[in-house]
Amino acid sequence: MKILRLTLGALLFISGIVLTLLPGSILLVIGGLVMLSYDWPRARGWLKHSQRSMTLGARKLDKFLLQRKLR
């Protein structure tokens, strides 16, 4: 089961990186990191970093859209 999880996680992560120009590909990267983080502690750190950066990006986008709407 561990080999299957690592293989599937690696495939999702790599395919998400390759498809970075397409919308929704970040979900493949996150899914791959989630699967890899069960068995690989370094992937857990990458997952937390990507979650923090996605949260920060969403907050900046919300702030920008609210400022634009108030003008």
Secondary structure, DSSP 8 states (H G I E B T S, - for coil): -HHHHHHHHHHHHHHHHHTTTSTTHHHHHHHHHHHHHTT-HHHHHHHHHHHHHHHHHHHHHHHHHHHHHH-
